[in-house]
């Protein structure tokens, strides 16, 4: 199975970890590297919305 974002094969595929549900019936499979990048991107957005000390420290 390949990652929907970077098109690389997903190693050790786990439906719970690698499957991103976007909408009703719409889902994509993403690799661990892209999961990390996606989480970091979302964290930066949340840090801007809720500027706590912890979020600023983590995502500066």
Rosetta constraint file for C-alpha pairs under 8 A:
AtomPair CA 1 CA 9 HARMONIC 5.66 0.50
AtomPair CA 1 CA 10 HARMONIC 5.81 0.50
AtomPair CA 1 CA 13 HARMONIC 7.79 0.50
AtomPair CA 1 CA 29 HARMONIC 7.98 0.50
AtomPair CA 2 CA 7 HARMONIC 5.37 0.50
AtomPair CA 2 CA 8 HARMONIC 5.30 0.50
AtomPair CA 2 CA 9 HARMONIC 4.15 0.50
AtomPair CA 2 CA 10 HARMONIC 5.44 0.50
AtomPair CA 2 CA 29 HARMONIC 7.35 0.50
AtomPair CA 2 CA 30 HARMONIC 7.51 0.50
AtomPair CA 2 CA 31 HARMONIC 7.82 0.50
AtomPair CA 3 CA 7 HARMONIC 4.68 0.50
AtomPair CA 3 CA 8 HARMONIC 5.45 0.50
AtomPair CA 3 CA 9 HARMONIC 6.08 0.50
AtomPair CA 3 CA 10 HARMONIC 6.00 0.50
AtomPair CA 3 CA 28 HARMONIC 7.99 0.50
AtomPair CA 3 CA 29 HARMONIC 5.62 0.50
AtomPair CA 3 CA 30 HARMONIC 4.38 0.50
AtomPair CA 3 CA 31 HARMONIC 5.37 0.50
AtomPair CA 4 CA 28 HARMONIC 6.18 0.50
AtomPair CA 4 CA 29 HARMONIC 5.84 0.50
AtomPair CA 4 CA 30 HARMONIC 5.63 0.50
AtomPair CA 5 CA 30 HARMONIC 6.57 0.50
AtomPair CA 5 CA 34 HARMONIC 7.18 0.50
AtomPair CA 6 CA 34 HARMONIC 7.54 0.50
AtomPair CA 8 CA 31 HARMONIC 7.75 0.50
AtomPair CA 9 CA 31 HARMONIC 7.64 0.50
AtomPair CA 10 CA 30 HARMONIC 7.23 0.50
AtomPair CA 10 CA 31 HARMONIC 5.14 0.50
AtomPair CA 10 CA 32 HARMONIC 7.70 0.50
AtomPair CA 11 CA 31 HARMONIC 7.44 0.50
AtomPair CA 13 CA 17 HARMONIC 7.90 0.50
AtomPair CA 13 CA 18 HARMONIC 6.46 0.50
AtomPair CA 13 CA 31 HARMONIC 7.98 0.50
AtomPair CA 14 CA 18 HARMONIC 5.63 0.50
AtomPair CA 14 CA 19 HARMONIC 7.65 0.50
AtomPair CA 15 CA 19 HARMONIC 5.28 0.50
AtomPair CA 18 CA 29 HARMONIC 5.42 0.50
AtomPair CA 18 CA 30 HARMONIC 5.23 0.50
AtomPair CA 18 CA 31 HARMONIC 6.05 0.50
AtomPair CA 18 CA 32 HARMONIC 6.94 0.50
AtomPair CA 18 CA 35 HARMONIC 7.45 0.50
AtomPair CA 19 CA 27 HARMONIC 6.67 0.50
AtomPair CA 19 CA 28 HARMONIC 5.80 0.50
AtomPair CA 19 CA 29 HARMONIC 4.53 0.50
AtomPair CA 19 CA 30 HARMONIC 6.39 0.50
AtomPair CA 20 CA 27 HARMONIC 5.48 0.50
AtomPair CA 20 CA 28 HARMONIC 5.31 0.50
AtomPair CA 20 CA 29 HARMONIC 6.07 0.50
AtomPair CA 20 CA 30 HARMONIC 7.10 0.50
AtomPair CA 21 CA 25 HARMONIC 7.82 0.50
AtomPair CA 21 CA 26 HARMONIC 6.21 0.50
AtomPair CA 21 CA 27 HARMONIC 4.29 0.50
AtomPair CA 21 CA 28 HARMONIC 6.62 0.50
AtomPair CA 22 CA 26 HARMONIC 5.49 0.50
AtomPair CA 22 CA 27 HARMONIC 5.30 0.50
AtomPair CA 22 CA 28 HARMONIC 7.51 0.50
AtomPair CA 23 CA 27 HARMONIC 6.94 0.50
AtomPair CA 30 CA 34 HARMONIC 6.12 0.50
AtomPair CA 30 CA 35 HARMONIC 6.46 0.50
AtomPair CA 31 CA 35 HARMONIC 6.17 0.50
AtomPair CA 32 CA 36 HARMONIC 6.22 0.50
AtomPair CA 33 CA 37 HARMONIC 6.34 0.50
AtomPair CA 34 CA 38 HARMONIC 5.89 0.50
AtomPair CA 35 CA 39 HARMONIC 6.06 0.50
AtomPair CA 36 CA 40 HARMONIC 6.14 0.50
AtomPair CA 37 CA 41 HARMONIC 6.12 0.50
AtomPair CA 38 CA 42 HARMONIC 6.17 0.50
AtomPair CA 39 CA 43 HARMONIC 5.98 0.50
AtomPair CA 40 CA 44 HARMONIC 6.25 0.50
AtomPair CA 40 CA 59 HARMONIC 7.58 0.50
AtomPair CA 41 CA 45 HARMONIC 6.51 0.50
AtomPair CA 42 CA 46 HARMONIC 6.18 0.50
AtomPair CA 43 CA 47 HARMONIC 5.97 0.50
AtomPair CA 43 CA 55 HARMONIC 7.56 0.50
AtomPair CA 43 CA 59 HARMONIC 6.78 0.50
AtomPair CA 44 CA 48 HARMONIC 6.38 0.50
AtomPair CA 44 CA 55 HARMONIC 7.82 0.50
AtomPair CA 44 CA 59 HARMONIC 5.47 0.50
AtomPair CA 44 CA 60 HARMONIC 7.68 0.50
AtomPair CA 45 CA 49 HARMONIC 6.41 0.50
AtomPair CA 46 CA 50 HARMONIC 5.84 0.50
AtomPair CA 46 CA 51 HARMONIC 7.78 0.50
AtomPair CA 46 CA 55 HARMONIC 7.89 0.50
AtomPair CA 47 CA 51 HARMONIC 5.00 0.50
AtomPair CA 47 CA 52 HARMONIC 6.98 0.50
AtomPair CA 47 CA 55 HARMONIC 5.09 0.50
AtomPair CA 47 CA 56 HARMONIC 6.14 0.50
AtomPair CA 47 CA 59 HARMONIC 6.90 0.50
AtomPair CA 47 CA 60 HARMONIC 7.97 0.50
AtomPair CA 50 CA 55 HARMONIC 7.89 0.50
AtomPair CA 51 CA 55 HARMONIC 6.40 0.50
AtomPair CA 51 CA 56 HARMONIC 6.28 0.50
AtomPair CA 52 CA 56 HARMONIC 6.17 0.50
AtomPair CA 53 CA 57 HARMONIC 6.03 0.50
AtomPair CA 54 CA 58 HARMONIC 6.10 0.50
AtomPair CA 55 CA 59 HARMONIC 5.81 0.50
AtomPair CA 55 CA 60 HARMONIC 7.12 0.50
AtomPair CA 56 CA 60 HARMONIC 4.37 0.50
